[in-house]
Amino acid sequence: MRALYCLLLLLIPFTGIAQNFSGQWKGHYSYFQIKDMSAGDNQLYIASENALFTYDIDSNLINTFSTVEGLSGELISAIFRSEAFEVTLIGYENGLIEIIQDNEDDIVTLIDIRDKPTIAPDRRKINHFVEKDGRVLVSTGFGIVELNLDKLEFGDTYFIGAGGTQIEVAQAAFFEGNIYAATRSNGLIRASETNPNLVDFNQWTLVSGGNFNGVQLFGNQLYLQQNSNLIRRLQGNSLNTVLTLPTTINSMRSSGEELVVTSGNNVRLYDTSLQLIRSIANPGFDSFLPTVAISMGEDVFIGASDIGAIKMTIADGRTEYTNITPSGPLANDPFAVQFVDDNLWVTYGEHDVLFNPFPLKRQGVSRLPIGESWINISKDDILGATSLVHIAVNPNNTEQVFISSFQDGLLELNENNATALYNSSNSGFETLVTGDEVVRLNGAAFNSDGNLWIVNSRIRDGLKLFNPETKEVTGINISGAVSNPSADNGFSKLVLDRRGNVFFGSSLNGVVGYNPENGAVRKIDAGNDSSFALEDVRALAVDQNNQLWIGTRGGLRVFFNTQSAFEQSNPTSSNIVILDNGVPQELLFEQFISDIEVDGSNNKWIATGSSGVFYLSPDGQETLAHYTTENSPLPSNTVQDITIDGQTGKVYFATTKGLIEFNGSATDPNTSLEAVSAYPNPVRPGFSGMVTIRGLTSRANVKITDIEGNLVYEEVSSGGSIQWDTRAFGKHKVASGVYLILITAEDQAETKVSKLMIVR
């Protein structure tokens, strides 16, 4: 009865339609870690960690699918292509199933398994799909679920363990009128595929005990992958070992006339007599860890866990290898991002919430020159540096990049090559452990002299000034503001205000400010609201009004005049109080704030540790947007860093599950009005968005009139752009016609006239 109750719960359909965000968002996912692949319609369907791509064998065209196109962004565990029904099934580790239908924009989402309270979270993983006549058997961590491709909904559920218990099924197969289930630890189990009562566990029979990781129909025979390295063949009710591999088998796949097995760093192809046709062990890449492979004619397609997807072609007696992986960054867990001079830089090293960098991560560095492909600097080419947590690009030489390591010092890159690693043995940076090179650097920023301010954690004088020319490091005494500075005090972000004053966050002492002109050091605390969480500062930003925005483990604070920090004896930050349905509330109360960025309109982008991204007005009184996994393509609500392209307004979010780009509209102010433009222009019938006027100088006056000179809109820019909803002062939409955009610079020394056509 208990099993029947669980079954009835699963019969209730839970489906949804995923939204496509490609109009305003773009994904920058890594496709180097291949989880599974499937073939159909002369195309390959290849799944990476939480995105997928297709490869057309005839045209070599590649299309990608990610959260932007409506995928969930969760970890993918299986993929299957049904040629007959023209659908692609994607299974996830959390039990979610998504279905991409050809010629349909929306993705069907089946949440039944993921959301079932009667199934433990660690049993919901989708392991495998197999289809026969539109009937798909979904192998999971708790049993088998039927999926009807015609209706795109679940059918019966089979709990086939002893007494109807839940057991993990690695794969299932149809063979000689039976369904065979290869279970991880409960043996090979069989039942008739036409039995109308398969929900009754008594209808399932144990064929052979053991641990099975796969079952495949190949050459009219059934083959089992048993234990770690055995391939066995079913003969009657017996299993005979036919192959013993020297290393653990990663996958076994029936592919036409060949059985393709990946094991260790090798791909082996066997014919129907199990004679070895081909062995692929060294395709010429620095690393080769195959996870899955498919043979199609003269080509073998290999998915690896480190270099993506490879196409191997044998032609004219020669073997050619081509990497068919889409351009992307190294990994899907970016920790720090920085946009400078039409280049996006990404690092992946990290520390935890307690500033612990272990286990140390050496992942490399990624760079995206806008309009080009990703450039990835391997982990083997960064001089052994680990835990890379912050990026600073030299504004006087943007090919020179300094990256803070929270373990090994300061890494210098020149033209994408690592040229130096500065630590306590070759510079003035200090180690926290005598005799060991443990130099924990974090936030950094260049000053107007071209020198780099940077924080050095867990030492006495934690503020350093690094000269990129001489490589000299100068330590600043901050003991006047930081109690017990050599204690377990982690330093986070560092920013400069307009006058060159330095402010940096600490884990125990709030914000520390330093005035380079007179050497004054100040601590800015949270005042009467002070608590451990509020003193633990993780994010800082100086806005266009020279206000210091402070993100802590316990919320948001603002210090309203940075220069006054050195004129007060006890400078104190303030919270922001907003009205929520008429009730005063503290803005972002108790939120873990990981980053704050200011765009060209002085709006604030706030990254949080568990609630996605908040977009706030200049004073914080209005929440302009709140992006989460529920209403945007963010793959995770844990957002670690943000950076903005000030020229275009595009915003980049580094989350724990991938890098996402948002097509924002707030740009930095220009130095002149020469590049003023309006977009879209013309405004065509049916358009309901905002017209963006870009290329403005700071505080430029913008007037929009009709052709007769009647004023319909006026605004003063705070950055390099404004937006107009095509309404006359927020009331009715203006009529069709030509409109004049009259722009006057703040000092009235420059004017510009542009035209905008509106067609209703």
N, C-alpha and C positions, 0 to 999 in steps of 0.2 A: 504493500500500500504506500509506503514511503517513496519508493521509486516511481510509482504511478503518479503520486502527487507532484514530484519534481518534473515528470514528463508533462503533466497538464500545464504546469507553469510555463514550460518552454514552448508549448503550443500557442500561447498568446503572442501575436506578432507585435514586435517593437521595431519600427523602421523610421527612418528620417531621410531627408534630402540635404546633402551638404552644399553649401554656398560656394560659388566661384568668385574669388576676389581679384582676378587678374587685371581688372581695370585700374586699380590703384595700388596694388602690391606686387612685389616680385620676390621670389625665393632664391636664396643663394645657398643651396644645400650641397653637401658633399655626397658623392656617389662612389666613393672608393671602397666602401665596405659592403660587398654584395652578400645578401642573405639568401636569395632564391631567384630562379628564373624559369620561365615557361615559354613555349613556342607555339605559334599558330598564325595562320594567314600570312605566311612568309615574313613574319615579324617575331622579334624576341621581346619578351616582357620581363624586365630585369628590376628586381627590388633591392634597394639599398636599405640602410637602417630605418629611415622613416619617409622615404620618397621613392619614386620609381621612374624608369624611363623605358621608352620603346626604341628599338633599332630596326629599321626597314632593310631587309637583306638586299633588295634590288637597288634601292636608291641611296642606301647608307645614311638616310635621314634619321635624326634623333629627336624625340620629343620627351619632355620631362613632365612629371606630375608630382605635385607637392601640396602642402597646405593651401597654397595660393589657388590651386585648381579645385580644392575641396577635400583633400585627404586630411586625416585626423592629426598627423604628425607624431603618432605613437609608434612604437617599435614594431616593425613588420617581421613576421615569422614565416609566412608562406604566400605564394602567388600562383594563380592558375588561369590559363586562357582557354575558354570554350569557343572553338571555331564555329560549332553548330549554332550556338545562341549569340555569338558575337558579343560576349561579355568577358570582363577580366575580374577575377575574384582576388581580393587582398585580405589576408588573415593577419591578425595582430597578436602580440603576446598577451594583451589584456582581454582577449576574447572578441574584440570588435571585428566585424567583417564589412568591407566596403566593396561595392560593385560598380565598375565603370562600364557603361553601356555605349557601344559605338553610336555615333550620331546623336548622342544626348549630352547636353551641357552639364546636367546635374549628376552627382554621385549618390547612389542609394546606400544608406548606412543601416546595417542590422546590429542593433545593440542588445539583442536578447541575451546572448551569452555573457557579455561584459557586465550587464547590470543584474544578473541573477543572484540574489542573496543566498540561495541554496547551493551555490557553487563557490568554493573558496577561490580567492583571487589567484593563488598560485596554481590552480587547476584549469584556468580559463584559456590558456594558450592554444591558438590554432596551429596545429602541426602540419596538416596536409589536406589537399583536396584531390579527389578522384571522381571522374564523371562517367556515367553510362546512360545514354538516352535521356539526357536532361536531369537525371537523378545524381546529385553530388553527395558523396559521403565526406563529411568534414571530420577529420580526426583531431581530437582535442585532448586536453589533460584530464578529462573526466569520462570520456567515452566517445561515441560517434553520434553526430547529428546529421539528419538528412536536410538537404537544401534543394528546393524545386526551382530550376532555372526558368521555367516557363512563367511562374508567378513571382519569382524572386522573393520567396519566403521559406521559412523553416517548416519541415515536416516533423517526423518522429525523432525521438532521442533514445539512444540505446546505452543503458548502463549495463555493461557486460561482465563486470566483476562478480565474484562469488557472492550470492545472495543479492545481486543487483547493485553492488557497490560501484563507486566511481573508480576507474583505473585509467591510466594514461595510455592512449592509443597513438603510436608514432605515425603509422600509415595504415591505409586500408586498400584492398584491391578486389576487383571482380574477377573470378576465375572458375570456369567450368560450372556455372550456375550457383556459385557460392560467393559469399563475402568473407574475405580473410582479413583479420585485424591483427596487426603486429603490435604488441603491447610492450612497453618499456621493461616491465618486470613480472608480468603475469602470463607470459607465453604467447603462442600463436593460437588464435581463437577463430572458429568458423561457424557460419550459419548460412542457410539457404537464402539466396537473394529474393526469392519469390514468397518466402514465408510471410504471411500477413500479420504475424504476432511477434515480430522481432523485438518489441518492447519488453517481452518476457525474457529475462536473462537465462531461463532454462532452455531456450531454443538455441543457445550458443554452446558450442562444444570445444573443449580444449584439444588441440591437435598435438601440440608439443610445448613443454615447459621451457623457460629460458627468458633471456632479455633480448628483445628484438627492436631494432632502430629503423627498419624499413622493410617494405615488401613491394616488389615490382613484377608486373607481367611482361615477359620478354621472350620472343620466339616461341610462343605457345607453351611456355613453361613459367612456373612461379618461383621467384628467387627471393630469399630472405637475407637481410643483413642482421647478423646475430653478434652479440657482444660488441667488441670494439673493432675487430678486423676479420670476421668470418663472413663469407657469402655461401649460403646453403640453398639447395634446390629441393622443392617438394616433389616427392615421388610416392603417389598413393597417400598413405598417412605417415610417411617417414620423411625425415630431412637428412640429406647427404651434403657434407661439406664439399664444395667444388672449387673454392678459392680461399686462400689465406693470404691476406695482405700484410706487409711488414710493418705498417703503421696504421693508426686509427682511421677508419673510413669516415669521411665527412658527408658524402652523399653517394647514392647509387641510383642511376637514372636510366630507364629504358628509352632509347632514342633511335627510333626507326629500326634499322638492322643491327644496331650496336648497343651494347651495355656500357655505359660510361660511369666510371668510378673515380671519385677524387679521394685521395688518401695522402696525408702528410703534405709534401710539396710536389705531388705527382698526380697526373691525370692519365688513366688507363682506359683504352677502348678495346672491347672484346666482341667477337662475332657470336653468332647463335650457337656455335660449338664451344664457346668460351675460350677460343684461341686469342691470344693477345695480338691485336692488330697494330696498336700504336701506343707508345708511352711518352708522355710529355712531362719532362722533369725540369728543364731549364730553358724557358722561352726568351731569355736574354734580358730580363728585368732584374733590378737589384734585389728585389724580394719577390717571392712567389708562394702564396699561401692559398691555394684553390679551395673554394667552398662548394661549388656546384659547376657542372659542365653539361653541355648539350651538343650532340653531333647533328649537323644538317648538311648532307651531301659531302662536298669536299671541305667544308668548314667545320671547325670545332669552336664553340663559344664557351669561354671559361669565365666564371665569376670568382673573384678572389677577395679576401678579407682586408687587403692592404693596397692593391693597385687598381681596383675596379674591375671592369669587364674587358676581356681580350678576345680578339678574333684571330684564329689560326687558320690559314689557308694554304693548301698544298696545290701548287700549280707549276707545270713544267719541271717537275722533280725538285722544286724549291719549296721551302717552308717559310711563310711570311707571318709575322705577328703584328697585329695592329691593336692599339688600345682604343676602344670605342666608348670610353667613359665620358660623359658630359663634363664640360669645364665646371669646376667648382673648387671651393676651399678644401683644405686637408681633412677637416673633421666637422662634425655637427655639434660640437660643444664649445663654441667660441667664448672666451673669457673677457678679452679686451678688443675693442675696435677703435680705429682712429682714421678720420677722413681728412686728408690734406692734399691740396694741389691736384685734384682729379685722380687721386689714388686712395683706395680703401685698404687699410692694413688690419690684419687679424692675427691674434695669438690665442693659444689654447691652454697654457699652463694656468694653474689656479692655486688658491689657498681656500681653506674652509672658513666658516663663520668665526672661528677662533684664531684665525691667521696661522693655521697649521698647513704647510704645503705638502705634507705627506699623504699618500704615496706620491713621490715626485713624478711629474709628467713631463716628458720631452717629446713634443709633438711637432715642432717646426713652426714656420711662419708663412702666412698667406698674404698675397698682395693682388688687388684687382685694379689695374689701370682702366678707368672708365672707358667703355667702348671696345675693350679688348678682352682677352681670355685671362683666367686666373693664372697667376704665377705662384707656385708653391715651392718654398724653401724647405728641404727635407730636414727631419730631425737629426740626420747624420751630418748635416752641414751647418750646425749652429754652435760648434765648438764645445759640445757637451752641456750647454746651458739647459736648465730645467725650470719649470714653474714660471713661465714668462707671463707677467701680469699687467704690464703697462707699456704703451707705445708713445714715443715722443719723436716727432719728425723735425729736423733742423729747418727752420723757415728760410734760412739763408742758403741752404743746400738740401733740397728735398730728396736727394738720393742718399743722404746720410740719415740713418734712423737709429735711435737708441731705444733698446727694449729692456725694461727692468725685469730682473729675475728675483723671485722671492726666496732664492736659495744660493745663487751663484754669482751675483753681481750685476754688472751692466754689459749687455751685448751690443756691439756696434755692427751695423750693416752698411755697406757702401755698394750701391748698384746691385742690390740683391745678394751680395756676398758677405758672409760673416768675416769681419777683419780683426776684431779684438773682443776680449772678454775681460772686463776690469773687475778686480777683486782686491782683497787686502794685501795680496802679494805684489801687485804691480800698480797700485793706486792708493789714494787716501781713503777709500771706502773701508769700513770696519766690519770685522767678523764678530759674531755673537759668541763664538766658542773659540777660546784660545787654542791655537795649533791647527784648527780646521778652517777651511774656506767656506764659511756659511755666512754669506753676505746677502741680507734680505732687503732688497730695494723695491720701492713701489711707485707711488705717484710722482710725476715729473712734469715740468713745463719750462720752456725757453723764455728768457727775459729779453729785453730790447737790445742788450749787448751781445746776444748770441750765445750766452752761457746757459747751462741747464741746472735749474733747481730740482733737487730730488731728495726723497726721504729714505733714510737708512734705519730700519726697525731694530728695536731691542738693543740699542747702544746708548751711550750718554748723550752725545751730540748728534741727534738723529737727522738734522737738516744739513744737507751738503750742497755745495755749488761746484759743478763740474764744467771745466773749460774744454770744449771739443778740440781746440787747436793745440793747447799745451798738454792736455790730459791731466791737468792739475785738479785736485779735489780739496776744497776748503770746507772745514767743519764749522758750524755755527753753534754757539753755546745757547741752548734753549732751556737750561735748568731753572731759569727764573720763572718759567711758566709751566713747566712739566715736572710734577713731583715724581721723584725716583725714576728718572728717565731711562735708566738701564734695565728696569724691570720688564716684565713680559708685556711690553707695550707695542702693539702693532700700529703702524702708520698706513694711512690709506691714500686718498686723493690729495692732490696739491694744485692750487690755482693762484694766479696773480691778478691783482686788481689794476685799474688804470695807471696808478702811480708806481706800479712795480712792487707793491707790498706782497708778501708771500703768506698764504694761508694753507694749512694742511690739517687733515683729520687724524685723530688718534683713537685708540680703543679704550683708553682709560682717562683721558684728559680733555675731551671735547675737541674744539678747534684751537689750534695754535697759530698765532699771527706773528710775523717778523717784518720789521721795517728796515730795509737795507741801508737807508740814509743815516739813521741814528742808532741802529742796533737794538731798538726796543723790541721786547718779546712780550706778547700778551696771550692769555688764555681767555677764550670766549666760551662761557658755559651756558647752560640752559636755565639759569636763575632758580626761581622757586620751584619750577617743575623738574629740577635736576634729578636724574636717576641714572643707574648704571647704563640702561639702554640708550638714554639720550646723550650720555657722555661718549658713547661708542659711535663715532662719526665715520660714515662710509662713503659719503658723496658730498661734493662741493661744487658750486658754480657761482660766478660773478655775473650779474645781469647788466643790461644796458644802463641801468640807473645806479650802478656801482653798489648794488645790494648783494650781500653774500647769502646764498641759499644753501642750507645745511641739511643733508639727509643722514639720519641716524638709524640705529637698530630699533628705535622706538617712535619714529615719526619725523616730521618736517619742522625745521626752524628757519628763521630769517634774521640776519643782522643787517639793519637798514642803512648803515653807512660805514663802509670798510675803513675809511681813514680815521673815523672816530674811535676805532678800536684802540688806537695808540694815544688817544687823548683822554680816555677814561681809566679810572683806577680798577674798575671791575666790570668790563664790558659783558653784556648779557644778551643772548639771542631771544627772539620772541616766537611764539607759535602763531598760526593763522587761524582765526575763528571765522567760520562761515555759517550762514543760516540754512539749515536743512529742514524744509517745511516749517519755517518760522522758528525753529529751535536752534540755538547756538551750538555748534559742534566744532571740535578741533579738526582741521584739515589733515587727512592721512594719519589719524590717531593710531599709534602703535603699529604702523606699517614699517616693515624693514625696507629701507630705501637704499638701493645699490648704486644709483647714478642719477645725476641731474644735468640736463643740457638745456641751453637757452637758444632759441632759434632767432631768425632775423626780425621777427615781430615782437621780440622780448617775451614770447610765451615760453612756458617751462614744460619740458618732457621729463617725466619722473619714472624711473625704472624701479620696480619693487621685487622683493624676494618671493612673493607668492600671489600677487594680485595683478600681474601684467603691467601695463603702462598707463599712466595718467598724463593727459595733456591739459595744462592749466593756462589761464589767462595771465597777463603780466603780473597782476597783484595776487593771483591765486584764488580770487573770489569766485571764479567761474571754472567749472570743469568742462572744457571744450570737447573732450573725448576721453573714453576709458576703454582701452583695447585689451581683450583677454582671449583665451582660446575659444570662448563661446561665441564671440562676435567678430573675430578677425582670424587671419591665418597664422597668428602666433602659435608655434607648436608647443610652447610651454609658458606658464604664467611666471616662471622664474626668469627674470630678465637681468642679465649681469652687467650689461654696458650698452650705451647709446652713443652714436656719433651722427653729425649732421653735415651734409654738403651745403654750405652756405650759399653757393651760387645757384643751385637748382631747388633747394628746399627739401631734398630727399633725406629721409631719416633712416638710419640703420640700427636694428635691434639685435643684440647678441643674446640669445637665450640658451638654456641648457640643452636644447634639442635642435638648434639650428639658427641660421642667420637670415633675417627678413628685412626687406627694404620697403619703406612706405613713401609714396609719391606725395610728399608734402608741398606746400605752396609758399611758406614763409622763407624769404631769401634775405641774405645779408645786404645792407645798403651799398649802392655803387658810389663811386667817386664823382660821376657825372651822369647826365640824363641821356647820353648818346644811345644807350642800348635799350631804351624803353620799348616794351611790346605788350600787346594784349592777347590773351589766349582763353578760349578759342575765338577766332576772328576769321570769318563771320560766325555769329551765333545762329545756328540753324534751328528750324522748327523741331519742337520736341525736347530741346536741351533744357534741363532743369537744374544744372549745376551752377557753379560760381565762375564768373569771368575773373581771371587773374591778370593784374597789371604789374609787370615786373620791370626791373632795371631802374628802380627809383633810388634817389639819394635819401639819406636819413632825414626824417621829418619834412619830407616834401609835401606840398599842398596839392591834392588831386581833385579837380573839379570835372564832372561829366555833364555836358549839356546836349540838348538836341540841336539840330541843324539851325534852328532859329534862335539859339542862345538861351533857352530856358534851362535852368539848373535842375538836374534830377538827382545828383549825388555829389557829396563832398566828404573828403576824409584827409587827415594828415597821417602819413606813413610813419611807422615806428621802425621799420626795417627797409628792405629792398623791394617789397611788394605789398599790394593790398588786394582784397577780393570784393567783388560787387555781385549781388544776387540779381542784377538787372531789374530791380524795383526802384521806383521813384521814392527815395527816402524811406524804404522799407514798407511801402504800401502796395500799390498795384504795379504789375509788371509793365514796363514801358512798351510802347508800340514799335512796330517795325520801322526801321529807318537807319540813317547814319548818325552816329553820336560822336561828339568831339571830346577828347580827353585832354584837358588843359593842366599842365603840371608846372609848378613853380618851386624851385629849390628853397630851402629854409632861409638862405641869405638873400633870396630874390635875384641873385646874380645870373641865374640860368633858368630858362624856360623851355618847355617842349610841348608840341601839339601833336597828338596822334588821333587816328580815326578808328571807330569800331562800328561794324555793321551788324544789325540785329534783324533777323528774319523770323517772324512768328508763323 
